[in-house]
Amino acid sequence: MKTFAFKIDPLTGEEYYEVYLRGRQLLNDAHLNKASAFTKEERLSLGLDGMLRPGISALESQLDRTYEAYQRKHDDMERYIYLSGLQDRNEPLFYRLLEEHLEEMVPIVYTPTVGLACLQMSHIQRRTRGIYITPENIGNIDQIFQGLSQPQVNLIVVTDGERILGLGDLGSDGMGIPVGKVSLYVAAGGVHPAVCLPICLDVGTNNPRLLEDPLYLGIRKPRLRGAEYEEVVEKFILGVKRNFPGALLQWEDFAKQTAFKNLDRYRERILSFNDDIQGTGATALAALMTAMRIKKSRFQDERYVIVGMGQAGTGIAMNIRAALKEEGLSDEEARQRIFAVDMQGLLIDDDPQLEGPQEPLAQRRTVVEGWKLDDPSRIGLEDVVRNAHPTVLIGVTAQPGLFSEAILAETARHSERPIVLALSNPTHKCECSPEAVWKATNGKGLVATGSPFAPMEWNGQRLQASQCNNMYVFPGMGLGALVCKASRVTDGMFLAASRAISAYVTPSQEATGLLLPEMKDIRKVSAAVAKAVGMEARNAGLGRLLDDDQLEAIVLKAQWKPAYAAYRPGTPVQG
């Protein structure tokens, strides 16, 4: 049953919620609960009289009380559990707290702490969020969707739990990722929480630890594969289209082959994108755009080594390739500047292990003829760095310390200001620390990492590494695509997003080495991304015909600010 509806008073123009719950049920609803902030009128009209202490406490006072409790938690996991509990009790208060302390709490509600939480989810979860679709209940998907209490669903984040961050197959314990992403859509993008839905496709797991864990709450079967798996996904997509025809769907943390297949199969059929491929690529591209501005360089003047050709690495390489082509290079000229390294070593065009998306990124065999190699049967990272003379190093491998002192020193020989993007997270899986880069480059290296690192003083100068967080892209991308009513998400929209993000970095921030805006400006950045996405959709004939000022105004209007709405009692209309 729907618990409330968005309403506007036709006489006064007041915006309010028409609420269908009463008494204890209302207090137990996470989105509707105001706790001590219910007014006297609301307490009487909604059956709350006597259920609350007499004092009426404004949201600001509740924030002080809640932050005090948060600060008493002694480690990050306890802080994660506390914030999850708050989100389950009182969403407006949770999001206001998150917004007020964004830089402090994003590492708790998302990377790196969310990874640790997913590893223990069946042990720490107090209350479920979102919905779980399984092979057993997929036939009831319409009833499941129609039974949601939300007034509407505009945005869905879905995972099947097979590749959670750098942690692998976590089955339905991976639901922590869609829940975390929805939190960032709200906090960073301003998407209303009542229209967001996290979903897990629980199709089993091949993780023996989970299958043997008596507390694991997911399906205890090997992961579904092949045609049976694809049938579940197809029925899921059809269910989304029937029930939420205008919703945007974000694919999250699927395994590489599944992710590319789903993206290619459904990107024209449903408004959707894959954050691990497209969001990561666009965020890294924004960082590189800023680095080029700092270096007064062009993309075609650099040589790129990308290690780890999964979704993230392939997405980054494809974005760099697009930037090179935009500067006028041919496909072949772009290929010559990108050296893609995966488990088998440097990708070569005659390698039988090459996968579809990797083929345009593989080097020609003739390029490596004459290279000095440690092992003639395999061209490893050290060989590539020694022979290709890169000026840009990008790692998405989850291999800590991969960018060794020797590799960083060799890269620094070929550029006064080398660019290093060590993007794996959580923190302990980072390819190198910013400090290692600055030591190898006498403080001149430009660095971005997947997890946050503290600034550093170097020879009297403050140096900062940006966190190359997809949060700079996906909230604004989702908001923009929804606001402009785009019919699909295109590569051009992601390129527009990258430009908007990079343009937000100020000269004073560039002077400290920042390649991305500061996290405190994330809502403004998301608004700029949403506007850029809307403009690109409009110009491509895929979105609303609004001029630039109208787009900006509607984006700002759409950004929900965490606050308590006014309530009036109502009775749901029976369908």
Secondary structure as UniProt FT lines:
FT   STRAND          4..8
FT   TURN            10..12
FT   STRAND          15..19
FT   HELIX           23..27
FT   TURN            30..32
FT   HELIX           35..37
FT   HELIX           40..45
FT   TURN            46..47
FT   TURN            49..51
FT   HELIX           59..71
FT   HELIX           76..89
FT   HELIX           91..100
FT   HELIX           102..109
FT   TURN            111..112
FT   HELIX           113..119
FT   HELIX           121..124
FT   STRAND          131..133
FT   TURN            135..137
FT   HELIX           138..140
FT   HELIX           141..146
FT   STRAND          155..159
FT   TURN            165..166
FT   HELIX           171..175
FT   HELIX           176..184
FT   HELIX           185..189
FT   HELIX           193..195
FT   STRAND          196..201
FT   HELIX           208..212
FT   TURN            214..215
FT   HELIX           226..243
FT   TURN            245..246
FT   STRAND          248..251
FT   HELIX           256..266
FT   TURN            267..269
FT   STRAND          272..274
FT   HELIX           275..279
FT   HELIX           280..295
FT   HELIX           299..301
FT   STRAND          304..307
FT   HELIX           311..326
FT   TURN            327..328
FT   HELIX           331..335
FT   TURN            336..337
FT   STRAND          338..342
FT   TURN            343..344
FT   STRAND          345..346
FT   TURN            349..350
FT   TURN            352..353
FT   HELIX           356..361
FT   HELIX           365..368
FT   TURN            369..370
FT   TURN            376..377
FT   HELIX           381..388
FT   STRAND          392..395
FT   TURN            400..401
FT   HELIX           405..412
FT   TURN            413..414
FT   STRAND          419..422
FT   HELIX           427..429
FT   HELIX           434..441
FT   TURN            442..443
FT   STRAND          446..449
FT   STRAND          456..458
FT   TURN            459..460
FT   STRAND          461..463
FT   STRAND          466..467
FT   HELIX           470..472
FT   HELIX           474..483
FT   TURN            484..485
FT   HELIX           491..503
FT   HELIX           507..511
FT   TURN            512..513
FT   HELIX           519..521
FT   HELIX           522..539
FT   TURN            540..541
FT   HELIX           548..558
FT   STRAND          567..569
//
